Amino acid sequence: MMGEYFSVMVFPFGVLHLWKGKTKVLSPSQRLVSIQAANGKHELVLEHQFLYFLKAADNYVEVHFLSKQGMRSELMRITMKEVLEQQVDTALIMRCHRSYAVNPIKIKRSRRKGNKLELDLGLDFHIPVSNQYQAAFRKFFDSVDSPQEREIRHK
């Protein structure tokens, strides 16, 4: 009886809440990326639009992001695998190499160097894409680029 009463009372308020446009769908740039260190004592929370890439070394990950002071990096004791498992929205960070993961909205272009693929994030260096992840990136580029953008990106 109590369960029926609860659903009868809550349902109209939920519909009214949706009807009045109170729910807000966040755009990808407004989503938050949260990374909690393995020991649970350190947490980094930042807007997705400010995250550039992650670089792993053993049990540590360097998080590279844009802050008010410019580009910064923060070293956290956590594995890359654990960082990626923590993410609710898996499209926010794409793994591209054993040691690297990138924010796909920060990719300016990709380029081939021999049989290797590299990502240009507009920084002083390029991020490597290992053979294992190249197909996923080609599929990603095909889904977001127009034919003209694809031609520019792959030069």
C-alpha positions in Angstrom: 0.0 0.0 0.0 2.8 2.4 0.9 4.7 1.8 -2.3 1.5 2.6 -4.4 1.0 5.8 -2.5 4.6 6.8 -3.0 4.5 6.3 -6.7 1.2 8.0 -7.1 2.5 11.1 -5.2 6.0 11.2 -6.8 5.0 10.6 -10.4 3.0 13.8 -10.9 5.7 15.9 -9.3 8.4 14.3 -11.5 6.3 15.0 -14.6 5.7 18.6 -13.5 9.4 19.0 -12.9 10.3 17.7 -16.4 7.5 19.7 -18.0 8.7 23.0 -16.5 12.1 22.4 -18.0 13.9 22.0 -14.7 16.1 19.2 -15.9 19.3 20.4 -17.5 21.2 18.2 -19.9 24.9 19.2 -19.7 26.8 19.7 -22.9 30.1 17.8 -23.2 32.1 20.9 -22.4 30.2 21.3 -19.1 30.6 17.7 -17.9 33.0 17.1 -15.0 35.9 14.7 -15.0 36.6 13.4 -11.6 39.8 11.4 -10.8 40.2 9.9 -7.3 43.7 8.7 -6.3 44.1 5.1 -5.3 44.5 6.0 -1.6 41.3 8.0 -1.7 43.0 11.1 -0.2 43.4 13.1 -3.3 40.7 13.9 -5.9 40.9 16.1 -8.9 37.7 17.4 -10.4 37.7 19.6 -13.5 35.4 20.6 -16.3 35.9 18.3 -19.3 36.6 21.2 -21.6 39.8 22.0 -19.7 41.3 18.5 -19.7 43.8 17.8 -22.5 45.4 14.4 -21.8 46.6 11.9 -19.3 50.1 10.4 -19.3 50.8 7.2 -17.3 54.0 5.9 -15.8 53.6 2.7 -13.7 51.2 3.5 -10.9 51.1 7.2 -11.5 49.1 9.4 -13.9 50.0 12.9 -14.9 46.8 14.9 -15.6 47.4 17.7 -18.1 44.8 20.5 -18.1 44.2 24.2 -18.6 43.8 26.4 -15.5 43.6 30.1 -14.9 47.4 30.1 -14.7 47.8 28.3 -18.1 48.7 24.7 -18.8 49.3 22.6 -15.6 49.8 19.0 -14.8 49.0 17.2 -11.6 50.6 13.9 -10.6 48.3 11.4 -9.0 48.9 7.9 -7.6 46.6 5.8 -9.7 46.9 3.6 -12.8 45.5 4.6 -16.2 43.2 1.7 -16.1 41.7 2.8 -12.8 41.2 6.4 -14.1 39.3 5.2 -17.1 37.2 2.8 -15.0 36.2 5.7 -12.7 34.7 7.7 -15.6 30.9 7.5 -15.9 30.9 8.9 -19.5 33.5 6.8 -21.4 33.3 9.2 -24.3 35.0 12.0 -22.3 38.5 10.4 -22.3 39.8 8.1 -25.1 42.7 5.8 -24.5 45.2 6.0 -27.5 48.3 4.3 -26.2 49.5 2.2 -23.3 50.7 5.4 -21.6 48.3 8.1 -23.0 44.6 9.0 -23.0 43.2 12.1 -24.6 40.2 14.4 -24.4 38.8 13.9 -27.9 37.4 17.5 -28.2 41.0 18.8 -27.9 42.3 16.9 -31.0 43.1 19.5 -33.6 44.3 17.0 -36.2 45.9 13.7 -36.7 48.9 12.9 -38.9 50.6 9.8 -40.1 54.3 9.4 -39.6 55.2 6.2 -41.5 52.7 3.7 -40.2 52.3 5.5 -36.9 49.4 7.9 -36.1 49.9 11.0 -34.0 47.4 13.4 -32.4 48.0 17.1 -32.4 46.3 18.8 -29.5 47.8 22.2 -30.3 50.7 21.7 -27.8 54.4 21.6 -28.4 54.4 17.8 -29.0 52.2 15.1 -30.5 50.5 12.2 -28.7 51.1 8.8 -30.2 48.3 6.4 -31.1 49.4 2.7 -30.9 48.2 0.3 -33.6 45.8 -1.2 -31.1 43.7 2.0 -30.9 44.0 3.4 -34.5 40.8 1.8 -35.7 38.9 3.4 -32.8 40.3 6.8 -33.7 39.5 6.4 -37.4 35.9 5.5 -36.5 35.8 8.5 -34.1 37.1 10.9 -36.8 34.6 9.6 -39.3 31.7 10.1 -36.9 32.6 13.8 -36.1 34.2 15.1 -39.3 32.8 16.3 -42.6 34.7 15.1 -45.6 36.6 18.4 -45.8 37.6 18.3 -42.1 38.7 14.7 -42.6 41.0 15.7 -45.4 42.5 18.5 -43.3 42.8 16.4 -40.1 44.6 13.6 -41.8 47.3 15.6 -43.6 
